[in-house]
Amino acid sequence: SNKNFTLFVCNCGSSSLSCQVYACEGGSARALVSSVSCKAHRVGTKSTEPSFIEYTLHGWTAPDGRATFRDESMPVIASHAVAVEAILAQLTALGVR
């Protein structure tokens, strides 16, 4: 059986959403390695400042060579659900499975 898996963990704040992606190879909890950290800022707020999502890749880089970047394509992130959808879409585009 395949003992490799990916774990996606979210923590909702009042106006933020933090996520971690852990990769496990070999089926042991000791094999869990953080591969991506991300945080959506200004979620569901009426702030005059725009929303954005920060990404940090651990131990690898995006196809364009970046290990950290900021997605500012959504100046308004209306809810935590919208933030999760955007983060999952970005992770898929990066090839995180």
Helices and strands as residue ranges (DSSP letters): E 5-12, E 16-24, G 29-31, E 32-41, E 52-57, E 68-71, H 80-94
